[in-house]
Each structure stands twice: as structure tokens, then as C-alpha cells.
């Protein structure tokens, strides 16, 4: 009978050990699931799937304007153009309309390391709303200064080469956007276009 009692005591001890181990595993599993759930919830919150991002507005920057869509910020004097027929857009190319602004006065500068002069007539283009062109008009004096600095840094070899003219246009675009970013916090000019180009 002692053997039976010893066996029962031993089984009781084993079941107590496995019972404690089972509880520890259960608690660890619950903690692990809570941690995973909290991590997943935080990830969804951070991704903006729910929670506090509803009140946060996106920055008020010029938006791209689709072809045929009315510009919410037309340039002053655009009322005259409203009487004209609406433009007819082609089906290909960009889905956004392009707006242009021409500088009234030409730009004249010496060329770098040369007695030659360059005179250009320029326009800028944007696919964004009219605020960009309003800013170009408002900051035209600073933009003219930045453009003249770029023209003065241009070599004579560049102005006679098609690739050089293309690079000059890219530099002028960066210069215009630099002035707009400094003054308005946003560039928005897609390209600078040559309306006239004369080297003497």
C-alpha cells in the first residue's frame, strides 16, 4: 500500500509542476498576444487608418490642375480671357493643363569670361494652380536678379550648343524656384522657356 501512496504522491507532484508550467505558458501567451495587438494598433494609428490624424490638414500648397478644370487662383486680368472660347485640349500628353507667364522685359547680361553679351526673352510654365504664377509676378524683381546671375555665369560655348541651352534652361528653372521657395515656401515652376535668344 505504501507503494500505491508513493505513486499517487509522485503523480500529484508531477501534475502540480505541469499545472504551474501550463499557467506560466498561458500568462506568457497572453502577454505576447497583448504586445502584438498593441503593436498592430499602434501601426494602424501611425499609418492613419484611425485616430488623431483626422484633424491634421495637408499643407496649403499649389495643387495640380487637370485639363478643363477651372483654376481656383486665376491671375489678375484673367477675366478678359473668360470671354474668349475655352481651350480645347488633346487626348494625349499630360492630364494636367500648363499655364504660362511671360516676362515683359528681356534679360541682358555679359557672358562668363567673354566680351560677348546674351539677351533672352523668357517665359515660365507650371501645371499647378495660379498661385505659382501670382508669386512669380509678385517676386519678379528678385527672380530677374537670380536669372541675371545665372546668365552671367554662362560660358560662350554653352550658348552656342543645344545641350548647353537646355542646361541653361534647367539652371534658370532652379533659380526661379529657389526665389519662390525662399519667399513663399514652394517653387512650382516646371520649366523656363526661351521666347527669344540673341548672342552678340
Secondary structure, DSSP 4 states (H G I P E B T S, - for coil): -HHHHHHHHHHHHHHHHHHHHHHHHHHHHHHHHHHHHHHHHHHHHHTTSSSGGGSPPPP--PPB-BTTPPPTTPPTTTHHHHTSPPP---SSS-SB--EEEE-SS-EEEEPBTSS-EEEEEEEEEESB-THHHHHHHHTHHHHHHHHHHHHHT-BHHHHTSHHHHHHHHHHHHHHHHHHHHHHHS-----EEEEEEEEE-
